[in-house]
Every structure is written in C-alpha cells, then in structure tokens.
Amino acid sequence: MPRVPARTSSLILPPFDVLNQKASTLRATGHDVISLGQAVPGFGPPAAAIEAARRALDDAQTHRYSADAGIVTLREALCEKLAGHRLIDVQPDEVIVTAGGNQAFMLAAMTLIDPGDEVVLTTPYFVNHEMAIRAIGGVPVEAPLSEADGFSARWSSLEPHITSRTRAVVLCSPSNPTGAVIEKNELTRIVRELSSRGVIVFSDETYLHFLNEDLPPKGGSYGSGEKGGSYGSGEKGGSYGSGEKGGSYGSGEKGGSYGSGEKGGSFAAGPPEGGRYDDPASAAAVDGWRDTVVVIGTFSKSFGMTGWRAGYMLADRHLCEQALKIQDAMIICAPMISQIAVEAAIRDNWNYAHAFHGELMERRAALREGISRIARLHWTPTAGGFFAFVRVADCDDSMALASDILERAHVVTIPGVTFGSSAEGFLRLSYGAATVDELKLACQRLAAYFAAPPADPSGTVSQV
Ligand SMILES: Cc1ncc(COP(=O)(O)O)c(C=O)c1O
C-alpha cells in the first residue's frame, strides 16, 4: 500500500457502519434489533419527486451533465423558497447545487481553508464536519457547548476559542447530534462578531424543517418579519399537523399574533391556526451575510431523500465562482436526475416535512417518557432535529457502552464521543425513523439494561 498522509490516516471513521454491521449480524442470528442510530427521517420522498424522476428518464438531457452550479431553474426555485421561508436574500448565481450537504461542506471547506488554519467547531459537532476539516489539513478546535444552556451556541462559548489562527467557525442549527437551535439574536451576534474579525461562518442548516413544539428556542422572536414563511398556507400538503395524528400545532392561544411583528410572539404558544410559523433562523438572514457566511443545505432530510444525494451551498457570487473550480474538479455537477427530482419536490411543497410533524412529536413524547423512567439517563430536550442527546451517569466510555447496549439490549445508539471529546459520556438516540412502539420497546430494554449494576468504570454492566 502506498504511504497515506497523516491528514487521512488520522481520520477516525464514525462508528455508524460498525454498529450497523453488528446489528445486521445480530438480526441474522434471529435477534430483534431496534435502531435509534440513524439520523434519517422515517418518511420517503414526495410523489412529485418520484414522478418527475420517472418522466425524466425519457428525456435525453437527464443523461448529460448540468452546469457545474446545477440546473438554473432549480436554483431559481430554491432562491424563491429561501426568500419566502428563511428570509434569505440570495440569487441563483449564489447557489451551487451539490451531491448532498456533506459535499457542500467539503466544497466550502476546500474553497476557503488552507492547511494549518484553525476551524472552531461548536461541540458536540457533526462528525463529518470534523473529518472534512482534518482531511484537508485544517485544524479542528472544539468549542464545548454547555448542557445547562441546552447545547445552544452562544457568542460567549465561541469567543474564548477565536485566535489569530482562526479561519472559520462551524455552526449547526438545529444541531446534529443535540437538536439545539441557536436563538436568533444570538445567531445575529455570532455572525456580526465573527464578521468584524474576518472569520468565516459555515452554517449547516440541514434540519431547517424540524422544530419541536414543546420547546421553543429562547427569545421567541424567531424568524419573525414581514416576509415570514406562511406556514402551510398556499402549499399543497403543508398543513402541518392537520389530519395527522397528534399534530395539533397552534392549539394554544388561538388568534394570537404569532410572529407578526419585529419581536414576534412567543414560540411556546405556537402559531394560531392558519397563522404563520417560521422554522429556525438562518445565518444568511443576517444583514451583510455575504461577507463571511456560507450556508450548507440539503434536501436529504426535509424531503426524505438521503439516497438521492442532493444539497446546496449558498455564498457570495464571487466566492461561488471560486468554489465552482473545486466543484468541477470534484464532481462536475450533482446527479441530474436528483436535481430534477428535488426541483419538482420543492416546487410542489417546500414544507413537505411539516406533514410528518405530528408523528415525530408522538415519537418524541414516547422517547421522553421512556427515558424519564431510567435513573441513569438524563435528557435535556432541545428545540429542533429529531434527536435525544442523553447524558449517562457515570459513563466515561460511550463507545464501549453503545457497543454493550447493542450486544445485550439489542438497541443501536450512537456514542457521544463520536461528536467530540467534550461530548463523551452521552449517547445520541434518533427518533426520526423509529415507530412509537419501537421507541417504547427500546426504552424498556434500556431500562432493563441500566437496572443491572455497573461492572466497570466505562459505565457498562455485567448483567442485564
Ligand atoms: C448536520 C448534518 N449535516 C449534513 C449532513 C449530511 O447530509 P447529506 O445527506 O445532505 O449529505 C447530515 C446528515 O446526517 C447532518 O446531520
């Protein structure tokens, strides 16, 4: 084998594949394994996407490259949706369509990071961000977020880690793995402080459509503004919660003026029926964003299309011009058929994911109830995503713990250490793709597992 440089050999593959492999082996030997491991929503793509892809097979254009930046009509449609829903002023030449959010992040990082540059990651971080930075010779720096603050990034948690070597900061809101949402005013402050220091912001907004009703981001003025997203109105199927089990968003304070003014109403009350609802704020909604902000987005989660590999990067047009050189060398363009399918999806219903909100809330409630019965587990619920980031009392080896849980309780969980050294002692449980019954059963198994006495310092147990 040729010599592999340290920037590659030092990378640690996240344990997802190992755990999934182990789960498959257990299943093959007749065990019923419940997966709370994968960060995927349980739903599949909208019919409009599938139909568009089917039709596209007969069109010769589908089988050729698009422009490096992606199909222009897709970029136009995306800009429209982002303006209406996210209050982002962005033009089609400031969008590059990518093969998923991960490729968008790699593209942004390769365009802007030099070897040796420090990149501050709010921690717990999304593991592929850390890997990408390392892979290109950047130096990841952890900025630990506090559980007491609900893992929400604040300027005060970032500032101590900013040095003259800092080139960029990575934000992820709502976060994978914690689900934490950065409060709008705090996000604005972070972007402005970093901008004044010439530090780039990579803002991963993968979970933009996943906000929980039981825990609003603090501050209550999220996304309020004249051009606020008209929640569910005018969009086919966007009736968030209506007709869906348990999805009675807006059941509180009917008729309240939710989000209608500059200092919009409290999230806690929820929007009035037929009222407006805005998802977590975007870093690109901050004035002057083009100076320093690069947004990473994806269609993977919002449209249940992880396998299609379609995402996007938003940045200043001159930066996009530079990034297109990397894009051309990397993949030329995102897969045409996927671009066609996601364009159909977003034109049909940008808020497609909202139809599944009620079901997700039921799953979340089941998990919350189950975890609350396990004395060694503590979950600080957060405002977004579909994760429980759970602290395990007396655990200092979450990898060994997750492995042992899988082995003996037959539940896949993801060890906290995957998301940074300061995330050790936690487990991530995803409820995106597990049914309520599976979640209840998983919690029963975890309760039985943790009821047994700990056997070693890692927090694992000898008997279930
Ligand atoms: C925060 C975050 N960013 C990016 C990605 C990658 O998504 P994609 O499928 O678009 O590459 C994920 C997937 O889990 C994620 O959680």
The ligand as an SDF file (V2000), in Angstrom:
LIG
                    3D

 16 16  0  0  0  0  0  0  0  0999 V2000
  -25.8180   18.2530   10.3140 C   0  0  0  0  0  0  0  0  0  0  0  0
  -25.7150   17.4510    9.0780 C   0  0  0  0  0  0  0  0  0  0  0  0
  -25.1220   17.9910    8.0110 N   0  0  0  0  0  0  0  0  0  0  0  0
  -25.0090   17.3060    6.8710 C   0  0  0  0  0  0  0  0  0  0  0  0
  -25.4730   16.0190    6.7790 C   0  0  0  0  0  0  0  0  0  0  0  0
  -25.2680   15.3010    5.5020 C   0  0  0  0  0  0  0  0  0  0  0  0
  -26.4220   15.2090    4.7790 O   0  0  0  0  0  0  0  0  0  0  0  0
  -26.4220   14.8890    3.2500 P   0  0  0  0  0  0  0  0  0  0  0  0
  -27.1930   13.6170    3.1030 O   0  0  0  0  0  0  0  0  0  0  0  0
  -27.1210   16.0250    2.6320 O   0  0  0  0  0  0  0  0  0  0  0  0
  -25.0180   14.7710    2.7700 O   0  0  0  0  0  0  0  0  0  0  0  0
  -26.0970   15.4140    7.8470 C   0  0  0  0  0  0  0  0  0  0  0  0
  -26.5620   14.0110    7.7900 C   0  0  0  0  0  0  0  0  0  0  0  0
  -26.8480   13.3770    8.7710 O   0  0  0  0  0  0  0  0  0  0  0  0
  -26.2100   16.1480    9.0390 C   0  0  0  0  0  0  0  0  0  0  0  0
  -26.8000   15.6260   10.1280 O   0  0  0  0  0  0  0  0  0  0  0  0
  1  2  1  0
  2  3  1  0
  2 15  2  0
  3  4  2  0
  4  5  1  0
  5  6  1  0
  5 12  2  0
  6  7  1  0
  7  8  1  0
  8  9  2  0
  8 10  1  0
  8 11  1  0
 12 13  1  0
 12 15  1  0
 13 14  2  0
 15 16  1  0
M  END
$$$$
